[in-house]
Every structure is written in C-alpha cells, then in structure tokens.
C-alpha cells in the first residue's frame, strides 16, 4: 500500500531521535578517518542518522558543536580525538551518553575506546624474536605523544620477557622518513651488530629501509624491520614491503558505536579505557619473499 512510517512520530513515542553526533578534532587526520568509518558502519547497520562535526582542534569550536548537537537532541555522542593522548572530558552533566574514541578521556569515570599501542610493541618484538632476531633496537617517533611512549614500553616488556635487552637506548624525534634515515645511520654506525629494528611508524621505517640499503645491507636477511600503523600506501610501496602493526582503528570506531548503542538501551557499561588489540601484518621486511 506504499505506506511509509512517520519517523518523527516514532521518535516521539520512543523518546529518541534516532540520531548520534560524531564530534572530531581533526577530520583531515589519517588516523581519525578510519575510526569515523568504523563508527558510521556500525550506525548504518542500525539505521541511525549521524551528525558529523569537526572542531579542528579548537576548544571553543568544539563547545559550539557540542551545543548544536544537544540542541538537535541527539541520542548520544562519540568524541574522536586527533591522537591517542588523553583529552579533557566533556563532563558528566550532559543529558546523553558520551563515548571517547582513539583519544581516551582524562576522567576515569568516562567510557573510552583506544588502540593498544603497548600491546603493539609486544607484537613487534615477539615477531622479530620468532624470526630469530636477538639484537634489537628501536627508533621511535615524537616522545611527547602517548603512542610513542606506549609502544616503547611494550617493546621493553616484550624484550625482557624473551630474556633480551634493547641494543642501545631507544631513539626519539619526529614522525618522518628523514628522521628514520638519520637515526638508523647513527644506530648502525654505533651498533653494526643490530639484526632487528622496531620503527615507531611506517614513515620512520621507510627512512630506515633507505639507510640500510645505502649501507649495502639486506632487508630482511641482515636487518629485519617492523613498524606501526599499516599506512598501506607507504607499507606496500616500500622496498621491501613493510611488516607493520595495524592498530585496527575501524574496530575502535565500531566498538565506540556499540557502547553508545548499549548506553542508549540502558545497558551498564564499565567506565575506564578499553584498549583494543592491533594485528600484525607480515610482509617482506621481516620474512624473505619466495
């Protein structure tokens, strides 16, 4: 009979609008987009409309978008940070549930979903050890980022569990190929015995590969390299392709959306940070291609 239900009337009966706000700090960020995609996938499955707002890292703009979302009477809000560094809470006096994704809230009473960078450090080292590497060094990124520190902690823990210690001290600077080239040149000049390197990101790893090749050493036979992020355009176009820890960011977004659904339905969700494990993507920088 071509009948179309009146969604506005349904919403009034349920006391819901069928809408959720996605409030991000960096819509152009490469790490934020997969989180948003994962959340939207989950919302799409439940036929929920999404309002996407980009605060561009500005606290005043974020407050403006928050007020606009509340005026529209959204049923819940997901706040997606631009890094994994903890961010200020929106508070607990909001009329709708809030879940923080990628960047956890500083308030332990909030619900936060974040990638497990510390566990990623474990994955990287365990893989190198499984490949027979025992003289492992680390070239990290910006030390002011929580991701850089967490990955280094995981690397140290995994080495200790294997009865090994890091060759030299972990080296930290910027997230760039240029830093990867310079740091690996210094590292291999001081410690030519190194047979495995954990790079803090795929960008850094690309620079590491350049230096190893310039020194006429072979990857992975002489030195195996593992990195983080699984930025496919970099990882798959490296020579050789990079073995890297994928932080599983779409799953971070999907899980955040699930927690919002649960809160809307009245299901109790334990506060605190839920860390989601990454996955190792094995390519030619650690295992020779046949």
Backbone as CSV, one residue per row, in Angstrom:
resi,resn,N_x,N_y,N_z,CA_x,CA_y,CA_z,C_x,C_y,C_z
1,UNK,0.822,-1.217,0.000,0.000,0.000,0.000,0.857,1.269,0.000
2,UNK,2.177,1.091,-0.151,3.118,2.216,-0.203,3.110,3.047,1.079
3,UNK,2.842,2.372,2.211,2.830,3.072,3.497,4.252,3.343,3.964
4,UNK,4.518,4.565,4.394,5.824,4.946,4.937,5.653,5.393,6.383
5,UNK,6.294,4.705,7.338,6.150,5.104,8.746,6.650,6.524,8.972
6,UNK,6.004,7.236,9.880,6.418,8.579,10.244,7.491,8.478,11.324
7,UNK,8.755,8.716,10.920,9.866,8.543,11.854,9.816,9.558,12.989
8,UNK,9.287,10.754,12.710,9.189,11.762,13.773,8.233,11.287,14.869
9,UNK,7.113,10.697,14.444,6.152,10.188,15.415,6.741,9.017,16.197
10,UNK,7.450,8.136,15.501,8.108,7.015,16.187,9.093,7.521,17.235
11,UNK,9.848,8.542,16.872,10.850,9.092,17.788,10.195,9.659,19.038
12,UNK,9.055,10.327,18.849,8.357,10.893,19.997,7.880,9.796,20.941
13,UNK,7.398,8.689,20.371,6.912,7.584,21.195,8.043,6.930,21.977
14,UNK,9.200,6.804,21.334,10.346,6.147,21.966,11.140,7.095,22.856
15,UNK,10.919,8.394,22.688,11.727,9.358,23.421,13.126,9.474,22.856
16,UNK,13.306,9.137,21.584,14.611,9.190,20.916,14.461,9.835,19.556
17,UNK,15.573,10.307,19.026,15.547,10.942,17.713,16.167,10.068,16.632
18,UNK,16.833,8.976,17.017,17.488,8.131,16.024,18.701,8.781,15.405
19,UNK,19.312,9.723,16.133,20.498,10.420,15.638,21.619,10.359,16.673
20,UNK,22.840,10.349,16.198,24.024,10.336,17.064,25.009,11.354,16.519
21,UNK,25.712,12.047,17.411,26.718,13.009,16.998,28.114,12.400,17.003
22,UNK,28.880,12.688,15.973,30.301,12.332,15.916,31.085,13.639,15.972
23,UNK,31.764,13.856,17.066,32.491,15.102,17.279,33.986,14.807,17.218
24,UNK,34.645,15.326,16.180,36.064,15.038,15.998,36.892,16.312,16.094
25,UNK,38.191,16.121,16.322,39.106,17.256,16.410,39.937,17.428,15.147
26,UNK,39.837,16.474,14.224,40.755,16.512,13.082,40.190,15.658,11.949
27,UNK,39.224,16.203,11.211,38.564,15.435,10.164,39.512,15.046,9.043
28,UNK,40.596,15.809,8.847,41.543,15.505,7.779,42.595,14.490,8.218
29,UNK,42.633,14.154,9.498,43.681,13.272,10.004,43.569,11.857,9.482
30,UNK,44.696,11.278,9.145,44.694,9.932,8.572,44.254,8.888,9.580
31,UNK,44.491,9.121,10.861,44.122,8.133,11.873,42.672,8.307,12.328
32,UNK,42.145,9.508,12.213,40.777,9.761,12.639,39.766,9.156,11.660
33,UNK,40.060,9.243,10.365,39.091,8.804,9.354,38.685,7.338,9.487
34,UNK,39.630,6.399,9.696,39.195,5.007,9.877,38.303,4.810,11.099
35,UNK,38.553,5.565,12.170,37.710,5.474,13.366,36.285,5.923,13.020
36,UNK,36.182,7.037,12.302,34.872,7.537,11.899,34.160,6.560,10.978
37,UNK,34.916,5.957,10.057,34.321,4.982,9.130,33.768,3.777,9.882
38,UNK,34.524,3.297,10.877,34.061,2.164,11.663,32.800,2.487,12.433
39,UNK,32.754,3.693,13.013,31.565,4.100,13.759,30.368,4.223,12.836
40,UNK,30.568,4.842,11.678,29.454,5.013,10.741,28.969,3.677,10.197
41,UNK,29.884,2.724,10.009,29.466,1.375,9.595,28.510,0.769,10.612
42,UNK,28.875,0.890,11.883,28.029,0.323,12.939,26.691,1.054,13.029
43,UNK,26.710,2.362,12.885,25.462,3.115,12.938,24.582,2.807,11.737
44,UNK,25.226,2.632,10.578,24.457,2.319,9.379,23.708,1.019,9.508
45,UNK,24.349,0.035,10.176,23.701,-1.260,10.374,22.452,-1.123,11.219
46,UNK,22.433,-0.116,12.119,21.268,0.096,12.968,20.366,1.206,12.466
47,UNK,20.651,1.698,11.231,19.850,2.754,10.621,19.738,3.976,11.527
48,UNK,20.879,4.414,12.014,20.957,5.613,12.847,21.548,6.742,12.007
49,UNK,20.953,7.913,12.062,21.486,9.069,11.357,22.621,9.695,12.158
50,UNK,23.650,10.158,11.450,24.851,10.672,12.110,25.078,12.130,11.736
51,UNK,25.315,12.970,12.748,25.740,14.349,12.533,27.245,14.417,12.808
52,UNK,28.018,14.782,11.784,29.473,14.825,11.908,29.929,16.268,12.063
53,UNK,30.683,16.541,13.128,31.176,17.893,13.400,32.689,17.861,13.585
54,UNK,33.388,18.800,12.962,34.844,18.882,13.067,35.222,20.147,13.826
55,UNK,35.806,19.970,15.017,36.203,21.118,15.838,37.571,21.658,15.458
56,UNK,38.312,20.917,14.620,39.630,21.361,14.133,40.603,21.674,15.267
57,UNK,40.470,20.955,16.375,41.395,21.144,17.485,41.154,22.399,18.301
58,UNK,40.024,23.068,18.083,39.711,24.317,18.776,38.663,24.053,19.849
59,UNK,38.979,24.345,21.107,38.078,24.066,22.219,36.785,24.872,22.122
60,UNK,36.868,26.122,21.659,35.668,26.961,21.531,34.757,26.411,20.438
61,UNK,35.352,26.025,19.323,34.567,25.441,18.237,33.936,24.124,18.686
62,UNK,34.686,23.335,19.475,34.144,22.077,19.963,32.916,22.318,20.837
63,UNK,32.978,23.320,21.714,31.835,23.621,22.578,30.636,24.073,21.755
64,UNK,30.891,24.835,20.702,29.809,25.277,19.818,29.134,24.074,19.164
65,UNK,29.940,23.140,18.645,29.374,21.950,18.006,28.630,21.087,19.028
66,UNK,29.175,20.986,20.231,28.510,20.202,21.270,27.126,20.771,21.568
67,UNK,27.040,22.090,21.714,25.749,22.722,21.978,24.784,22.496,20.824
68,UNK,25.296,22.555,19.593,24.438,22.350,18.428,23.894,20.922,18.395
69,UNK,24.733,19.941,18.746,24.290,18.551,18.767,23.225,18.331,19.840
70,UNK,23.424,18.935,21.003,22.444,18.791,22.084,21.127,19.480,21.721
71,UNK,21.220,20.601,21.007,20.006,21.282,20.555,19.212,20.394,19.604
72,UNK,19.925,19.623,18.804,19.257,18.701,17.880,18.762,17.441,18.583
73,UNK,19.006,17.346,19.874,18.535,16.243,20.708,19.053,14.890,20.201
74,UNK,20.356,14.837,19.919,20.945,13.551,19.542,20.842,12.583,20.709
75,UNK,20.840,11.293,20.410,20.704,10.275,21.455,22.024,9.955,22.141
76,UNK,23.141,10.317,21.527,24.445,10.041,22.104,25.520,10.731,21.288
77,UNK,26.724,10.799,21.838,27.830,11.483,21.166,29.094,10.635,21.276
78,UNK,29.794,10.480,20.151,31.127,9.881,20.153,32.135,10.993,19.896
79,UNK,33.121,11.114,20.771,34.163,12.125,20.639,35.430,11.425,20.150
80,UNK,35.900,11.811,18.966,37.070,11.179,18.363,38.244,12.146,18.411
81,UNK,39.309,11.782,19.124,40.479,12.650,19.260,41.409,12.562,18.070
82,UNK,42.363,13.475,18.014,43.295,13.515,16.883,44.553,12.691,17.147
83,UNK,44.850,12.381,18.425,45.964,11.495,18.779,45.468,10.579,19.892
84,UNK,46.338,9.673,20.347,45.946,8.798,21.451,46.264,9.415,22.810
85,UNK,46.689,10.669,22.830,46.917,11.355,24.097,45.571,11.600,24.790
86,UNK,45.480,11.380,26.103,44.231,11.653,26.820,43.790,13.103,26.630
87,UNK,42.482,13.305,26.539,41.915,14.626,26.310,40.953,14.986,27.446
88,UNK,40.649,16.288,27.612,39.709,16.693,28.668,38.323,16.090,28.447
89,UNK,37.669,15.787,29.555,36.312,15.248,29.499,35.315,16.364,29.189
90,UNK,34.206,15.994,28.559,33.116,16.944,28.342,32.279,17.123,29.599
91,UNK,32.552,16.301,30.621,31.814,16.395,31.872,30.719,15.355,31.970
92,UNK,30.073,15.324,33.127,29.054,14.306,33.385,27.652,14.881,33.544
93,UNK,27.495,16.161,33.198,26.174,16.772,33.328,25.435,16.849,31.993
94,UNK,25.914,16.097,30.989,25.249,16.094,29.695,24.031,15.178,29.735
95,UNK,23.002,15.486,28.967,21.772,14.683,29.008,21.830,13.411,28.177
96,UNK,22.942,13.175,27.494,23.063,11.985,26.636,24.379,11.274,26.940
97,UNK,24.472,9.961,26.637,25.732,9.245,26.857,26.822,9.698,25.897
98,UNK,28.052,9.672,26.388,29.219,10.073,25.589,30.268,8.970,25.659
99,UNK,30.849,8.626,24.510,31.952,7.664,24.444,33.114,8.335,23.729
100,UNK,34.310,8.153,24.260,35.517,8.739,23.678,36.257,7.655,22.886
101,UNK,36.638,7.974,21.652,37.299,7.001,20.789,38.658,7.528,20.327
102,UNK,39.635,6.629,20.283,41.018,6.906,19.869,41.748,7.695,20.943
103,UNK,41.313,8.917,21.249,41.883,9.668,22.370,41.007,9.444,23.592
104,UNK,41.505,8.755,24.618,40.674,8.499,25.798,40.465,9.762,26.616
105,UNK,39.396,9.757,27.394,39.145,10.877,28.305,40.112,10.827,29.485
106,UNK,40.447,12.002,30.002,41.284,12.079,31.200,40.529,11.621,32.441
107,UNK,39.209,11.595,32.364,38.379,11.222,33.509,38.150,9.712,33.498
108,UNK,38.612,8.981,34.529,38.448,7.525,34.550,36.996,7.079,34.661
109,UNK,36.082,8.001,34.946,34.668,7.649,35.027,33.979,7.671,33.666
110,UNK,34.676,8.179,32.650,34.134,8.170,31.286,34.402,6.826,30.622
111,UNK,33.676,6.565,29.541,33.886,5.357,28.736,34.752,5.729,27.536
112,UNK,35.896,5.067,27.410,36.839,5.380,26.337,37.276,4.097,25.624
113,UNK,37.471,4.205,24.302,37.957,3.092,23.482,39.226,3.563,22.778
114,UNK,40.319,2.835,22.933,41.595,3.267,22.358,42.383,2.068,21.832
115,UNK,43.265,2.294,20.853,44.133,1.206,20.374,45.187,0.862,21.414
116,UNK,45.578,-0.394,21.458,46.549,-0.867,22.446,47.956,-0.736,21.874
117,UNK,48.548,0.449,21.998,49.891,0.670,21.478,50.942,-0.103,22.263
118,UNK,50.710,-0.267,23.549,51.644,-1.045,24.369,51.658,-2.497,23.896
119,UNK,50.468,-3.050,23.657,50.386,-4.403,23.113,50.997,-4.496,21.737
120,UNK,50.901,-3.405,20.962,51.531,-3.389,19.641,53.034,-3.539,19.731
121,UNK,53.639,-2.921,20.756,55.080,-3.093,20.978,55.431,-4.541,21.243
122,UNK,54.571,-5.238,21.986,54.770,-6.668,22.233,54.732,-7.446,20.920
123,UNK,53.721,-7.160,20.082,53.590,-7.878,18.813,54.835,-7.715,17.945
124,UNK,55.347,-6.483,17.882,56.510,-6.213,17.032,57.733,-7.008,17.486
125,UNK,58.016,-6.971,18.785,59.197,-7.676,19.301,59.025,-9.187,19.217
126,UNK,57.859,-9.679,19.583,57.625,-11.131,19.538,57.819,-11.670,18.127
127,UNK,57.415,-10.892,17.136,57.611,-11.333,15.755,59.090,-11.352,15.386
128,UNK,59.829,-10.313,15.768,61.263,-10.286,15.472,61.993,-11.448,16.148
129,UNK,61.637,-11.716,17.398,62.260,-12.835,18.117,61.906,-14.157,17.439
130,UNK,60.666,-14.298,16.992,60.257,-15.521,16.296,61.016,-15.694,14.983
131,UNK,61.467,-14.576,14.418,62.262,-14.623,13.185,63.749,-14.856,13.467
132,UNK,64.105,-15.086,14.741,65.487,-15.384,15.105,66.335,-14.174,15.418
133,UNK,65.710,-13.005,15.592,66.477,-11.785,15.874,66.698,-11.648,17.383
134,UNK,67.900,-11.313,17.761,68.236,-11.181,19.188,68.897,-9.850,19.525
135,UNK,69.313,-9.107,18.519,69.975,-7.817,18.755,69.080,-6.724,18.160
136,UNK,68.121,-6.306,18.979,67.018,-5.462,18.509,67.147,-4.047,19.058
137,UNK,66.934,-3.071,18.193,66.977,-1.660,18.570,65.641,-1.009,18.224
138,UNK,65.410,0.195,18.758,64.167,0.905,18.478,64.426,2.344,18.078
139,UNK,63.746,2.763,17.004,63.761,4.160,16.561,62.326,4.664,16.630
140,UNK,62.031,5.486,17.651,60.669,5.928,17.884,60.361,7.267,17.264
141,UNK,59.102,7.713,17.476,58.663,8.995,16.961,58.757,10.081,18.002
142,UNK,57.847,11.024,17.924,57.841,12.175,18.827,57.596,11.698,20.259
143,UNK,58.529,11.947,21.182,58.380,11.436,22.556,57.270,12.102,23.345
144,UNK,56.714,13.218,22.839,55.625,13.873,23.548,54.283,13.204,23.270
145,UNK,54.236,12.278,22.328,52.994,11.569,22.011,52.869,10.333,22.888
146,UNK,51.669,10.092,23.404,51.433,8.901,24.221,51.699,7.627,23.416
147,UNK,51.372,7.635,22.132,51.581,6.450,21.300,53.053,6.065,21.260
148,UNK,53.937,7.047,21.163,55.374,6.782,21.098,55.864,6.153,22.400
149,UNK,55.433,6.709,23.505,55.842,6.191,24.812,55.278,4.794,25.056
150,UNK,53.998,4.602,24.733,53.358,3.306,24.968,54.002,2.202,24.142
151,UNK,54.337,2.492,22.898,54.973,1.489,22.048,56.348,1.115,22.597
152,UNK,57.080,2.116,23.089,58.398,1.842,23.658,58.287,0.980,24.914
153,UNK,57.285,1.242,25.747,57.077,0.424,26.948,56.805,-1.025,26.547
154,UNK,55.945,-1.220,25.546,55.647,-2.572,25.085,56.870,-3.289,24.546
155,UNK,57.719,-2.559,23.825,58.956,-3.146,23.287,59.859,-3.611,24.420
156,UNK,60.062,-2.770,25.430,60.909,-3.141,26.571,60.353,-4.366,27.301
157,UNK,59.047,-4.384,27.519,58.430,-5.505,28.227,58.590,-6.808,27.466
158,UNK,58.380,-6.770,26.159,58.484,-7.990,25.354,59.919,-8.493,25.286
159,UNK,60.877,-7.581,25.197,62.279,-7.990,25.195,62.650,-8.646,26.522
160,UNK,62.208,-8.053,27.620,62.502,-8.621,28.936,61.893,-10.016,29.064
161,UNK,60.682,-10.188,28.555,60.026,-11.499,28.620,60.777,-12.543,27.813
162,UNK,61.500,-12.096,26.778,62.269,-13.014,25.942,63.696,-13.175,26.445
163,UNK,64.027,-12.534,27.566,65.383,-12.619,28.102,66.377,-11.777,27.340
164,UNK,65.892,-10.731,26.670,66.762,-9.866,25.875,66.680,-8.438,26.394
165,UNK,67.577,-7.613,25.926,67.511,-6.186,26.245,67.735,-5.396,24.961
166,UNK,67.258,-4.172,24.967,67.371,-3.321,23.789,68.834,-2.981,23.522
167,UNK,69.220,-3.009,22.263,70.560,-2.569,21.878,70.578,-1.040,21.895
168,UNK,71.423,-0.470,22.742,71.436,0.982,22.872,70.173,1.485,23.542
169,UNK,69.982,2.779,23.516,68.775,3.396,24.073,67.787,3.663,22.945
170,UNK,66.480,3.637,23.247,65.513,3.993,22.196,65.744,5.421,21.743
171,UNK,65.618,5.655,20.447,65.874,6.971,19.873,64.540,7.608,19.494
172,UNK,64.321,8.864,19.902,63.046,9.534,19.651,63.259,10.874,18.963
173,UNK,62.366,11.190,18.049,62.343,12.513,17.423,61.009,12.670,16.712
174,UNK,61.017,13.028,15.438,59.769,13.300,14.719,59.272,12.067,13.953
175,UNK,58.007,12.135,13.524,57.419,11.045,12.739,57.722,11.294,11.259
176,UNK,58.924,11.004,10.803,59.261,11.319,9.410,60.286,10.337,8.851
177,UNK,60.292,10.217,7.533,61.293,9.393,6.859,62.685,9.973,7.089
178,UNK,62.774,11.299,7.103,64.075,11.940,7.310,64.685,11.513,8.643
179,UNK,63.879,11.502,9.696,64.367,11.046,10.995,64.735,9.569,10.936
180,UNK,63.984,8.774,10.246,64.299,7.352,10.122,65.646,7.122,9.458
181,UNK,65.936,7.910,8.431,67.231,7.772,7.751,68.383,8.181,8.668
182,UNK,68.248,9.350,9.309,69.330,9.854,10.161,69.553,8.954,11.379
183,UNK,68.464,8.557,12.025,68.587,7.752,13.242,69.192,6.389,12.958
184,UNK,68.768,5.751,11.866,69.305,4.423,11.552,70.765,4.502,11.139
185,UNK,71.174,5.604,10.520,72.594,5.774,10.176,73.432,5.858,11.456
186,UNK,72.962,6.646,12.435,73.675,6.744,13.718,73.669,5.401,14.437
187,UNK,72.525,4.744,14.449,72.387,3.473,15.153,73.331,2.415,14.591
188,UNK,73.332,2.247,13.283,74.130,1.174,12.685,75.623,1.497,12.675
189,UNK,75.946,2.793,12.783,77.360,3.158,12.925,77.853,2.801,14.327
190,UNK,77.023,3.006,15.332,77.396,2.701,16.709,77.215,1.227,17.052
191,UNK,76.220,0.589,16.440,75.899,-0.804,16.751,75.692,-1.611,15.466
192,UNK,76.768,-1.897,14.755,76.627,-2.628,13.486,76.099,-4.042,13.671
193,UNK,76.059,-4.516,14.921,75.590,-5.885,15.168,74.068,-6.000,15.169
194,UNK,73.355,-4.891,15.120,71.885,-4.911,15.166,71.329,-5.766,14.032
195,UNK,70.395,-6.670,14.380,69.778,-7.501,13.334,68.251,-7.337,13.284
196,UNK,67.727,-6.439,14.112,66.295,-6.164,14.080,66.023,-4.759,14.563
197,UNK,65.122,-4.043,13.886,64.780,-2.675,14.273,63.268,-2.545,14.358
198,UNK,62.807,-1.997,15.486,61.403,-1.618,15.628,61.320,-0.126,15.338
199,UNK,60.606,0.238,14.273,60.428,1.647,13.913,59.084,2.135,14.447
200,UNK,59.048,3.364,14.951,57.853,3.878,15.607,56.671,4.116,14.699
201,UNK,56.893,4.171,13.392,55.800,4.358,12.439,56.271,3.897,11.065
202,UNK,55.332,3.762,10.146,55.688,3.366,8.784,56.549,4.427,8.101
203,UNK,56.284,5.710,8.402,57.106,6.758,7.818,58.560,6.618,8.261
204,UNK,58.773,6.428,9.547,60.133,6.248,10.062,60.767,5.027,9.430
205,UNK,60.003,3.949,9.318,60.545,2.706,8.760,61.001,2.880,7.320
206,UNK,60.278,3.687,6.546,60.703,3.927,5.164,62.101,4.531,5.126
207,UNK,62.371,5.470,6.032,63.702,6.058,6.104,64.737,5.057,6.551
208,UNK,64.367,4.170,7.480,65.275,3.118,7.939,65.666,2.203,6.775
209,UNK,64.702,1.832,5.964,64.987,0.967,4.813,65.961,1.645,3.858
210,UNK,65.789,2.946,3.634,66.694,3.676,2.737,68.132,3.589,3.232
211,UNK,68.326,3.821,4.523,69.683,3.813,5.080,70.307,2.421,5.001
212,UNK,69.553,1.416,5.354,70.092,0.048,5.306,70.517,-0.290,3.882
213,UNK,69.700,0.113,2.926,70.053,-0.143,1.525,71.299,0.642,1.124
214,UNK,71.420,1.901,1.580,72.600,2.712,1.269,73.870,2.091,1.847
215,UNK,73.716,1.405,2.989,74.874,0.756,3.627,75.165,-0.614,3.024
216,UNK,74.445,-0.939,1.956,74.621,-2.201,1.222,74.369,-3.414,2.106
217,UNK,73.401,-3.265,2.979,72.956,-4.391,3.786,71.562,-4.789,3.318
218,UNK,71.196,-6.019,3.595,69.952,-6.567,3.053,68.844,-6.606,4.106
219,UNK,67.651,-6.235,3.673,66.440,-6.383,4.488,65.577,-7.468,3.835
220,UNK,65.257,-8.552,4.549,65.408,-8.744,5.993,66.584,-9.632,6.393
221,UNK,67.394,-10.109,5.462,68.418,-11.100,5.817,69.426,-10.566,6.828
222,UNK,69.895,-9.327,6.632,70.846,-8.744,7.573,70.134,-8.030,8.733
223,UNK,69.135,-7.252,8.397,68.375,-6.496,9.405,66.892,-6.592,9.064
224,UNK,66.102,-7.074,10.015,64.643,-7.125,9.837,64.030,-5.863,10.450
225,UNK,62.959,-5.366,9.831,62.342,-4.114,10.275,60.836,-4.317,10.469
226,UNK,60.352,-3.896,11.649,58.913,-3.896,11.943,58.509,-2.473,12.293
227,UNK,57.329,-2.059,11.844,56.865,-0.701,12.147,55.439,-0.733,12.678
228,UNK,54.816,0.437,12.740,53.448,0.571,13.244,52.610,1.406,12.281
229,UNK,51.312,1.185,12.315,50.258,1.991,11.677,49.624,1.326,10.456
230,UNK,50.380,0.526,9.697,49.867,-0.092,8.476,49.235,0.940,7.550
231,UNK,49.968,2.006,7.308,49.565,3.001,6.313,49.886,2.371,4.954
232,UNK,48.873,1.809,4.326,49.106,0.895,3.202,49.840,1.544,2.040
233,UNK,49.559,2.814,1.764,50.232,3.465,0.641,51.747,3.533,0.863
234,UNK,52.175,3.586,2.137,53.596,3.556,2.454,54.099,2.130,2.584
235,UNK,53.364,1.315,3.340,53.835,-0.029,3.664,53.957,-0.920,2.433
236,UNK,53.002,-0.814,1.519,53.012,-1.711,0.361,53.869,-1.192,-0.789
237,UNK,54.295,0.068,-0.713,55.157,0.616,-1.764,56.606,0.771,-1.306
238,UNK,56.907,0.242,-0.130,58.296,0.239,0.345,59.066,-0.879,-0.347
239,UNK,60.383,-0.793,-0.280,61.244,-1.855,-0.834,62.130,-2.404,0.278
240,UNK,61.872,-3.601,0.812,60.693,-4.432,0.566,59.462,-3.880,1.295
241,UNK,58.309,-4.519,1.057,57.093,-4.089,1.739,57.249,-4.261,3.254
242,UNK,56.608,-3.369,3.993,56.813,-3.314,5.441,55.919,-4.281,6.221
243,UNK,56.545,-5.007,7.123,55.793,-5.684,8.174,55.443,-4.635,9.215
244,UNK,54.165,-4.559,9.600,53.736,-3.458,10.448,52.573,-3.878,11.340
245,UNK,52.426,-3.187,12.455,51.328,-3.452,13.387,50.160,-2.539,13.023
246,UNK,49.057,-3.146,12.625,47.847,-2.404,12.275,47.070,-2.123,13.562
247,UNK,46.774,-0.846,13.892,46.081,-0.536,15.143,44.586,-0.843,15.134
248,UNK,44.069,-1.321,13.997,42.670,-1.770,13.938,41.709,-0.631,14.277
249,UNK,41.898,0.510,13.641,41.160,1.710,14.012,39.672,1.642,13.672
250,UNK,39.332,0.936,12.601,37.901,0.819,12.295,37.175,0.071,13.403
251,UNK,37.862,-0.911,14.002,37.245,-1.639,15.112,37.087,-0.731,16.328
252,UNK,38.015,0.207,16.504,37.870,1.190,17.580,36.567,1.971,17.387
253,UNK,36.317,2.408,16.148,35.091,3.141,15.868,33.851,2.290,16.029
254,UNK,33.906,1.046,15.546,32.749,0.164,15.684,32.429,-0.121,17.149
255,UNK,33.477,-0.337,17.944,33.263,-0.620,19.361,32.684,0.594,20.081
256,UNK,33.163,1.793,19.741,32.618,3.014,20.336,31.133,3.141,20.010
257,UNK,30.761,2.842,18.776,29.354,2.905,18.381,28.530,1.877,19.153
258,UNK,29.097,0.692,19.352,28.402,-0.347,20.118,28.157,0.106,21.551
259,UNK,29.144,0.760,22.151,28.975,1.243,23.529,27.889,2.332,23.600
260,UNK,27.799,3.147,22.558,26.732,4.147,22.517,25.368,3.463,22.421
261,UNK,25.258,2.454,21.553,24.009,1.700,21.447,23.614,1.122,22.803
262,UNK,24.592,0.530,23.492,24.321,-0.089,24.793,23.826,0.942,25.804
263,UNK,24.474,2.105,25.800,24.081,3.158,26.738,22.673,3.664,26.432
264,UNK,22.353,3.816,25.155,21.014,4.281,24.770,19.957,3.276,25.214
265,UNK,20.303,1.982,25.128,19.359,0.932,25.519,19.316,0.724,27.034
266,UNK,20.177,1.446,27.746,20.160,1.351,29.202,21.073,0.295,29.774
267,UNK,21.931,-0.292,28.946,22.872,-1.301,29.425,24.045,-0.627,30.129
268,UNK,24.397,-1.129,31.296,25.519,-0.560,32.052,26.842,-0.897,31.366
269,UNK,27.663,0.116,31.157,28.990,-0.073,30.574,30.033,0.347,31.595
270,UNK,31.002,-0.517,31.836,32.034,-0.197,32.829,32.833,1.022,32.379
271,UNK,33.049,1.987,33.276,33.851,3.161,32.909,35.329,2.795,32.787
272,UNK,36.089,3.709,32.211,37.520,3.477,32.045,37.875,3.323,30.576
273,UNK,39.132,2.969,30.346,39.635,2.835,28.973,39.640,1.373,28.562
274,UNK,39.015,1.075,27.442,39.044,-0.264,26.857,40.045,-0.244,25.703
275,UNK,41.148,-0.966,25.872,42.183,-0.996,24.840,41.933,-2.162,23.886
276,UNK,41.871,-1.869,22.597,41.629,-2.910,21.603,42.952,-3.335,20.968
277,UNK,43.189,-4.650,20.861,44.463,-5.118,20.306,44.594,-4.831,18.821
278,UNK,45.833,-4.593,18.402,46.116,-4.462,16.983,46.410,-5.825,16.387
279,UNK,46.830,-5.828,15.133,47.163,-7.088,14.466,48.425,-6.893,13.635
280,UNK,49.248,-7.912,13.620,50.493,-7.842,12.867,50.243,-8.201,11.409
281,UNK,50.684,-7.345,10.503,50.578,-7.610,9.070,51.991,-7.913,8.569
282,UNK,52.235,-9.172,8.231,53.592,-9.624,7.886,53.854,-9.444,6.398
283,UNK,54.945,-8.732,6.108,55.371,-8.533,4.717,56.877,-8.791,4.613
284,UNK,57.469,-8.294,3.555,58.843,-8.678,3.218,59.946,-8.077,4.048
285,UNK,59.660,-7.116,4.914,60.751,-6.510,5.690,61.204,-7.373,6.856
286,UNK,60.474,-8.472,7.128,60.906,-9.400,8.171,61.044,-10.835,7.689
287,UNK,60.343,-11.181,6.632,60.398,-12.540,6.086,60.702,-12.464,4.600
288,UNK,61.791,-13.104,4.153,62.143,-13.032,2.730,61.023,-13.552,1.844
289,UNK,60.777,-12.878,0.754,59.771,-13.323,-0.192,60.341,-14.442,-1.068
290,UNK,59.531,-15.448,-1.255,59.996,-16.596,-2.048,59.786,-16.343,-3.548
